[in-house]
Amino acid sequence: MKRVFRGLLFLGVIAGAVVALKNFLDGEGSPGGEAQITFQDGSTRTLSTSDIEGQEFVDLARKLVESGL
């Protein structure tokens, strides 16, 4: 019974690693969607995270959140 459990555990670890690697390589490690910028005058600009500009803002926001600001 222990041998079956170890085998299942090993398969689960391998499957999890494969999914994590696939998500990382596909760029899904970061949340998708959009970045919205609001200016002082109340106007907004929405950038898709699939664009380079939008991804830069998402990366910057993630760094600010991680640093605790």
Secondary structure, DSSP 8 states (H G I E B T S, - for coil): -HHHHHHHHHHHHHHHHHHHHHHHHHTTTS--SEEEEE-TTS-EEEEETTSHHHHHHHHHHHHHHHHT-
